[in-house]
Amino acid sequence: MRRWLAGAVLSLSLAGVAQAAIDTYKFASDSDRERFRELTKELRCPKCQNQDIADSNAPIAADLRKEIFRMLGEGKSNQQIIDFMVDRYGDFVRYKPALTSRTWLLWFGPAGLLLGGAVVIAVIVRRRRAELPIGDTDLTDAQRQRLAQLLDKDKTHD
């Protein structure tokens, strides 16, 4: 009975692995294989959004890998393939979008926020320094004498 149960569990667990899609493409050359690898690493899965299409198991990623393979077979350049994907899915499909008028905020926004934060901190620090009293002009004569006594005590303990 135990063997039968262990066999059933093993076969059920392997059934999920057998369903997993494994892409097997035959390339004309090693350079095509390398181009395929580079392109699938450079393009983002539209469904997963945080994975490239090389690592994604989403059906759309599998379709995009097939499309890239087909275009490589047709002799299209990497730029033509990327342009096709961008036309179809937008700039989001690229991990490193091109610098255009539509993507300048994406490229320079973080640096602008960092610079803006530094300016805000500098302004706050400057204002607080301006609020601090300069010298001991706010002390009364009694307070100055007490301060001098405390400082003299501190010097004798050293």
N, C-alpha and C positions, 0 to 999 in steps of 0.2 A: 504494500500500500504506500509506504514511504517513497519508494522508487518511482511509483506511478505519479505521485503528487509532485515530486522533484522534477520529473520529466515534463509534466504539464506546465509548471512554473517556468522552467527553462525555455520551453517552446513558445510560451506566450511572451516572454521577455525578448526572445530573438525575433519574434514576428514584427515588433516595432522597429528593430534595426533593419530588417529586410525591407521595410517600407521606405526607409530613408533613400532619398535620391542621391546618386553619385554620378556626377558628370564625367563622362569619358569621351574625350575628343581626340581625334587623330589629326595632328598638325603636320603640315608639309615640311616644316623645318623647326629647329630649336628656337630660331629667332621669332617665329610666329607664336610658339608656346610662351616665350618670355613676354612678348607684347600682350598676349592674352592675360597673363598673370598681372602685368603692370596695369592694364586697363581695368581689370576687375577689382584691383586693390584701390584704384583711384576714384572709382565711381561708387556712390552711396546707394544703398537699397532704399527705394521710395517708401517701402512699408516699415522696415525696421528703424530707419532714420539714424541709427547709431552704429550700423555695421556696413562694411563695404559689401558689394555683391559677391565677392569671392567667398566670404565667410557666412553669408546669410543663407538660411534654409527656406526662406519665403518663396512661394511659387513665382512671384514677379522677378525675384533675383535669378531664379533658374531661367526664366524667359529672357532676361537681359543677357545672361551668359551665352545662351543660344544665339541671340541676336549679334553679340560681339563676335562669336565664332563664325557666323555666317558672313559678316562684313569683312572679317579678316580673310576668309576664303575668297571674297570678291576682290581682294587687293586694295581695300580702302586704307587710308593712312590713319594713324592714331587720332589726329586732329579731326578728321572727317567723322570718325566714330564718336568722339566726344561731342562734336557739334550736333550730331544726330540725337544723341541722348539728351543734351541740353535743350534742343528744340522740342523734344517730346516731353521731358519731365521738368524742365526749368533749371535754373542755376543751382538749385538745392541738390541735384544729383551729383554735383562735384564736391569733393572734400575741400578743394582749393579753388573756389570760384574766381573767374577772371576779374580784374579790376575794371569795372565799368561805372557809369553814372548810377546804375541801380544797386551796385554792391559796395560803394565807397563807405557807407556807414558800417557795413559788416567788417571791412578791413580796418578802418580808422576809429570806429566807435569805442572800442576798449581803451585805446590810447587816449582818446579825448576824455573819457570818463576818469581815467587815472590822472590825467593832467588837471582836470576840473577839481577832483578831490584834493590834489596837492595844493591848488590855489585856495580852496576853502579852508584847509588846515592852516595855511600860511596867514590868511586873513584873521582867523580866530586867534592864533598865537600872537600876532601883532597887536590886536585889540586888547588882549589880556595883559600884554607887556605894557601897553600904554596906560592901563588902569592901575598898575602897581605904583605905589609911591616911590619917588626917587629920593634916595638918602633917608635921613631920619627927621625930616621936617615936620612930621606929624606927631612927634614925641614931645611930651612936656618935659620940663627940667627935672622933675622927680623921676620920670621914666628913664631919662638919659642917665641919671646917677645910678639907678637900680641896674640898668644894663651894663654900665661900666663896672659895678661891683660884681655882677655875675661873670663878666668876662675876665676880671682879675682873679676870681676864685678858680676859674677854669684853667688859667695859666699856672697857678700854683700847684695844681694837681698833676700837671704834666711833668 
